[in-house]
Amino acid sequence: MVALEPFRRPFFGDPLFPFHIIYRALKHPQHELPDHLHDRYELVYVHRGSGTFFIDKTLYDKKPGDLFLIPGNTVHRAFPEAADPIVSTAVFFAPALMEGGPYDDGRPLLQGFDIARRQGRHRFSVPEDLRRAIESALDTIHEEHESREAGYRAAIRLELGRLLLLLGRYLNQQFADRPADGVHVPSWIRSALHTIDAAPEQPHSLTAFADAAAVSASHFSRTFKQFTGMNVTDYVNAKRIIRAKELLTGTDGTIADIAERCGFASIPHFHRVFKALTDVTPSSYRRGHAAADDAASR
C-alpha cells in the first residue's frame, strides 16, 4: 500500500476552549506541514514574504496583506519561498467557540468562512484600513493568550468575534457574488477534482481520468500532484475520510455501513486509511467527538 501523504493535524489544550494561535511565525519550506486537514476553522494573515498556498482545488499566491479563510476539513498545504520566507499569523478555532455567549447566533460571525466554502474562494485581499484592524485584533488576541490574565478566554472570544464580524460584513459586501480569484488548475484537473468531490465513494482511477483528459497517465499524475501535492488515490482517500468523519459524528450508522457508504471495500482497509489520516480509529474518533460534545454541554 502506498503511504498516504496528508494527515490530520492534532490540537491539544483545554477541550472547553478550542482555540490556538501561531503569532507572526517565520515560515521556511523545510518546516512546513505536508498536506493536512483538521476540524478547526483556520484564519491565516500574511504579514510579509511570498509563497503559494494549495487549498482544496486551487493554488493561490501569497503576499503581504493577504487573508486566507480555511473552513474545517479542508485539505491544504503551504509552500513558502525560501528566498523570501513568509511571516504569518494563524488562528485556529472550533465554530462552537463563537456560538452562544454575548451573541444571539454564531453564524453571522462565520459568514466569511461560509463564503469561502460556498464559492471555493479562500484568499481575500483587503484594503489598508481593514489590514490595520486585522493586525490590531491579532496583536490583542496574542497578548491575551500570552498573558493568561483572569478573563483572558472571554477577552479572546470577544476580540475574535469582533474581528470575524468585521471580516464577514466586509467580505459579504465585496465578494458574496463574485467568482473565486485563485490561480486555477487546468480544466481537466479541475474536472477530475469536481468528479471526486461530488462522489468520493465511487471508484476513481488515474487511467480513467487520463483517458478523459486525452493525456498520458504519467502526465496526468504528475500534473495532479503538482497542483494538489497528492496522487489521485491519496486525494480520493482524503475526501472519503472527510465524509466518513461527518457520518461518524452526524449519524448512528455502524462502522461497516459507513465504510461501505464511503467507498471502502473492507472494514480493515477503512480502518487503515482512517488511522493513517487521523491517528485514531473510526470508533475512537466517534467516542472522542461524543465526549467533547458532552463536556461542552455541561
N, C-alpha and C positions, 0 to 999 in steps of 0.2 A: 504494500500500500504506500502511495506517495505521501510524504509528510505534508501536513496542512500548514500553510504559512500564517493565515490570520489567526488571532487568538483573542480570548476575552480578557480585557483589562480588569483586574480586580481593584476594589476600593476598600480601604479599611477605615476604622474610626467609629464614631458614635452612630449606630443604625437609626437613631431617632433624629439625627441631624445630618442627612445625606448631602454633604457639601464638601467640596475640595477646591483649592485654588493653587495654581502654579504661577507665581508672580514674576514677570519680567525675566523669564528664563532665556538663557543663550542656547540656541538650538544648533547642534552640529549633526551632520549627516550620520556619523557613526554611532550617535547616541539616540537616534530616533527609533520609535517603536515600529515594528513591521505592521502589515495590515492587521487591524484590530477593530473591535466593536465593544460596546458596553451599554448598559441600561440608561446611564445618566445622560442628560442633556448637556451639551458642551458648547460654550461660547469662547471663541478664540479671537483676541485682538492683537494685531501686529504693530509693534512699536517701531521697529526698524529691521532692515535686512531684506533678503529676497529668497524666493524659492517657489515651489509648487505644492499643491495640496490635492490629492485624489480623494474625492468624497462621492461615494455611491457610483454614479455613472459619469462623472465629469472631472477633468483635470483643470484646476484653477491656478493662475499665477498668484503669488503672494507678494504684497508690497506694503510699505508703511501706511497705516490708517485703515487697512482692510479689516473688516469684521466678518467672522465666519460663525454661522449658527448650524450646529450639527445635532439633530434630534437623536434620541436613544436608538440603539440597534441599527446604526448606520455604519457600514464598512468604510474606513477611511485610513489615510496614511499621509504623513508629511514628508516632503523632500526639500530640506533647506539647502541653499547654495553654500558650498564650502568656503568660497572666497568672500561671501557677504552673508554670514550666518544670521538667521532670524533671531530677533529678541521679541518674545510674545508673552502675553498673559492668557492663561486658560482657566476657565471656571467650569466646574462640573457640579451638577446638582440633579436630584431627583425631582420630577414635576410636583410630587406631593409636598415638597418644601414650600411651594408657592400657593398651596391651597389652604383655605381657612385663614386663621389669624385675623388681621385687620381688613382682609379683602373678602368681598362677598362671593367672588368667583375667581378661580385661578386661571381660567383660560385667557382672559384679556392680557395677562402678564406673559402668556406663552404664544401670543399671536405671531410674533416674529418667527418662531420655530414652526408654527403651523404653515406659514407662507413658504418657508424653506422646504418642508416636507411635501406640501401640495404641488409646488412648482418644480421641485428638483433644483432649486436655487439655494446655494449655501454661502456664497460670497456677496458681501454688500460693501460698496464704497460709500462712506458717509461724509457729510460736509464738515468743515473745520470746527464749527461750534458744537456739533454732536461728538466729534472726536474728543474735544476737551471735556465734555460731560462724561464720556465713557472712561477716559483716563482718570478723571477725578473720582468717579464711583469705584473704579478698580483699586485706586490708591486707598480709599476709605475702607473698602472691604478687606484689603490686605492688612491694613493697620489693625482693624478689629480682630481679624483672625490671628494675628501675631500677638497682640496684647492679651487677648482672652480675659479681659476685664469682665466684671459682673454684667450680664446682659448682652454679651458680645454676639450670641446666637441671634437674639432678637434684632440687634443692630445690623447684622449681615443680611437677615431676611428682609428687613425694611429697605436697606440700600440696594440689594439685588432686585427686589420687587420694583423699586422706583426706576432703576436702570432698565429692567425688562419692559416696563410700561412705556417709558420714553422711547425705547427702540421699537417696540411694537407699533406705537402710534405713527412714528416716522415711516417705518417700512410699509405699513398698511397704506399710507398716503402715497408713497413713492413707487412701490413695487408690486402691489397686490395684483395688478392686471397686466404686468409686463412679462415677457418671456425671460427665462433664465439667461445669464450672460457669461457662462463659463467657456473655457476652451474645450469644445466638444470633440469627442472621439469620432472616427469615421462613421458614416451612416450604417455600414454593415456591422460594425461593432455595436453601435447603439441598438440596432435591430436585435442582435443577439442578447444584449443586456435586458431589453424590454421583454423579450420572449422568456428569459429565465425569471425575471422579476414577476411576470404575470402568472407563471405556473412553475415554481421551482420543484414541485413534486413530480413533474413529468420527466421522462428520460431525455437528457440533453447530451449530444455528443459533439466533439470537436469536428469530426468528419462531416456531420450534417450541416453544421454552421459554415464550415469552409465551402462545402458544395453550394449552399445557398448564396454565399458571397462571391462565388466563382473565383476563389483564390486557393492556393495550396494550404493543406492543413498546417504545415510548418509556419507559413506566413501568417495565417490567422492566429495561431497560438502565440507567435512572437509579438504580434500587434496587440492582441488581447492582454497579454501580460504587461506590455509597455504602458498601457493606459489604466490597467486595474491593479497591477502588482501581483496578480494571481493567475493561475491557469484556469481553464474552464471548469474542471472538476472541483477545484477548491472554491471557486466563486459560487457554483451551484450549491455546494455543501454549506457554505456560509449563509446563503439565503434560506436553505432548508432549516437550518438550526434557528435562525431568527423566527421563522414560522413555528417551529416546534416550541420555542420558549413562550410564544403567545398562547399556544394551545395548552401548554402545561400550566400556565398561570390563569388562563381565562376559561378553561373547560374542566370537566371531570373525566375526560377520556382516559382510557388506560394507556400505559406506555406503549403497548403493542399497537393500539389503534392510532396513536399519534405518530409512531414511527411509520406506519403504512400511509397515513394521510400526508406525510411529508416526503414520501418517495423512497424510503429506505426499504430494501428487500428483506432485511432481517433485523431483529432486535439487537443482536451483538454488534452489527455494523452501525446501527443508530447510536448505541452506547459509545462505541469507539470514536465516532466523529463528534458527538456531543461533548464528550470529555476532552477531546483534543482542542476544541474551540472554547470551552468554558471552564475547564479544570475541575468540573464536578459531573456527576452522573445526572441523568434526567430526573430521577427520583429525588436526589439531594437538592437539585435546583428547585423543584416544586416545593419541597419541605421548607427550604430556606426562604423562599418567597412568601409562603404562608406564615412563617414565624415572624417575618418582618412586618407583614400586614397586621398581625395580631398585636405586635409591640406598638405599632404606630397608632392603633385604635384605642389603646389604653389611656 
